[in-house]
Amino acid sequence: KRNGFIPLDNHLEVVYEYGVVYVHKPGNGYSYVMNEVRYFRTPYFEIKAVGKTIEGLSVSEADFPLTVRNGRADDVIELRYGHKKLSRFFIDRKIKRKDRFSWPVVENREGIVVFIANIGCNKSHFTTKPDLFMLKF
């Protein structure tokens, strides 16, 4: 009944979660550095000029360079209503293990997580007129 995984020798794992069993190959992760606001697309996410409010992020010169990377279980974001751990978000939303490895997170030059896809931005980066929008694939 519990979720879990069994690592195999050839860099694969058998995952059993939420009543489903599948074979998964974990990725090595990714990292993109932005020295300015720019719009681009990757296999994991897209940065656009328009989007929904929850996809928006406002940044200042003091935030650059921004790093967009895959999420880590210990990532935490400070929201208007308190802190949210990325690992807790995965559990609450029943996000599959194969999707957790590529979940986009934005951190500023100080290493502070300022945005997590489908959660939103931290409280100091919220505005009604965001500079960029991140869409997760």
C-alpha positions as CSV (number, residue, x, y, z in Angstrom):
1,K,0.0,0.0,0.0
2,R,2.9,2.4,0.5
3,N,4.7,4.2,-2.3
4,G,8.3,3.5,-3.0
5,F,10.9,2.4,-5.5
6,I,13.5,-0.3,-6.1
7,P,16.8,0.8,-7.8
8,L,18.1,-1.5,-10.6
9,D,21.7,-2.0,-11.8
10,N,21.3,-0.3,-15.2
11,H,20.3,3.2,-13.8
12,L,16.6,2.3,-13.8
13,E,14.2,2.0,-11.0
14,V,10.9,0.2,-10.5
15,V,8.5,2.7,-9.0
16,Y,5.2,1.8,-7.2
17,E,3.1,4.7,-6.3
18,Y,-0.6,5.6,-6.1
19,G,-1.6,2.2,-7.3
20,V,0.6,2.1,-10.4
21,V,3.9,0.3,-11.1
22,Y,6.3,1.5,-13.8
23,V,10.0,1.6,-14.7
24,H,11.7,4.9,-14.6
25,K,15.1,6.3,-15.5
26,P,16.0,9.2,-13.2
27,G,17.5,12.2,-14.9
28,N,20.7,14.0,-13.9
29,G,19.0,17.3,-13.5
30,Y,19.4,20.6,-15.3
31,S,20.4,24.2,-14.6
32,Y,19.9,27.3,-16.7
33,V,21.4,30.7,-15.7
34,M,19.7,34.0,-16.7
35,N,21.6,37.2,-16.5
36,E,18.6,39.2,-17.6
37,V,14.9,38.6,-18.3
38,R,14.6,36.6,-21.4
39,Y,12.0,34.3,-22.9
40,F,12.9,30.7,-24.0
41,R,11.7,27.1,-24.1
42,T,13.4,24.0,-22.8
43,P,12.2,20.3,-22.6
44,Y,11.1,21.0,-18.9
45,F,9.6,24.5,-18.9
46,E,9.0,27.7,-20.9
47,I,9.6,31.3,-19.8
48,K,7.1,33.6,-21.5
49,A,5.9,37.2,-21.4
50,V,2.3,36.3,-20.6
51,G,0.6,33.7,-18.4
52,K,-1.6,33.0,-15.4
53,T,-1.1,34.9,-12.1
54,I,0.3,31.7,-10.4
55,E,2.9,31.4,-13.2
56,G,4.1,35.0,-12.7
57,L,7.3,36.2,-11.1
58,S,8.6,39.8,-10.7
59,V,12.4,40.2,-10.4
60,S,14.8,43.0,-9.8
61,E,18.4,43.7,-10.8
62,A,19.5,42.4,-7.3
63,D,18.1,38.9,-8.1
64,F,20.4,38.3,-11.1
65,P,21.8,36.0,-12.1
66,L,18.7,33.7,-11.7
67,T,19.2,30.0,-11.8
68,V,16.4,27.8,-13.1
69,R,17.0,24.2,-12.1
70,N,15.3,21.0,-11.2
71,G,13.7,20.9,-7.8
72,R,15.3,19.2,-4.8
73,A,13.4,17.6,-2.0
74,D,14.8,20.1,0.6
75,D,13.7,23.2,-1.4
76,V,11.5,25.6,0.6
77,I,9.7,28.7,-0.6
78,E,8.3,31.5,1.6
79,L,4.8,32.3,0.5
80,R,2.4,35.0,1.7
81,Y,0.7,32.5,4.0
82,G,3.9,30.8,5.3
83,H,6.6,28.3,4.1
84,K,6.0,25.4,1.7
85,K,8.4,22.5,1.2
86,L,8.6,21.2,-2.3
87,S,8.5,17.6,-1.0
88,R,5.2,18.3,0.9
89,F,3.8,19.9,-2.3
90,F,4.6,16.7,-4.2
91,I,2.9,14.5,-1.6
92,D,-0.2,16.8,-1.3
93,R,-0.7,16.9,-5.1
94,K,0.3,13.3,-5.7
95,I,3.0,14.2,-8.1
96,K,4.6,11.1,-9.6
97,R,8.3,10.3,-8.9
98,K,9.1,10.6,-12.6
99,D,7.8,14.2,-12.7
100,R,9.6,15.2,-9.5
101,F,13.1,15.0,-11.0
102,S,12.3,17.7,-13.6
103,W,10.2,20.1,-11.5
104,P,11.4,23.7,-12.3
105,V,12.6,25.9,-9.4
106,V,14.0,29.5,-9.7
107,E,16.6,30.8,-7.3
108,N,18.2,34.2,-7.1
109,R,21.9,35.1,-6.7
110,E,21.7,34.4,-3.0
111,G,20.4,30.9,-3.5
112,I,16.9,31.8,-2.2
113,V,14.1,30.0,-3.9
114,V,11.9,32.7,-5.4
115,F,9.6,30.6,-7.6
116,I,8.4,27.0,-7.9
117,A,6.3,25.9,-10.8
118,N,2.6,25.4,-9.9
119,I,3.1,26.8,-6.4
120,G,4.0,30.4,-7.3
121,C,6.6,33.0,-6.2
122,N,7.8,33.9,-2.8
123,K,6.1,36.8,-1.0
124,S,8.7,39.4,-1.9
125,H,8.5,38.7,-5.6
126,F,4.7,38.8,-6.0
127,T,3.2,41.6,-8.1
128,T,0.1,42.2,-10.3
129,K,2.5,42.9,-13.2
130,P,5.1,40.1,-13.3
131,D,8.2,40.4,-15.5
132,L,8.1,36.8,-16.7
133,F,5.9,33.7,-16.5
134,M,7.1,30.1,-16.1
135,L,5.0,27.2,-17.6
136,K,5.9,23.7,-16.7
137,F,5.6,20.9,-19.2
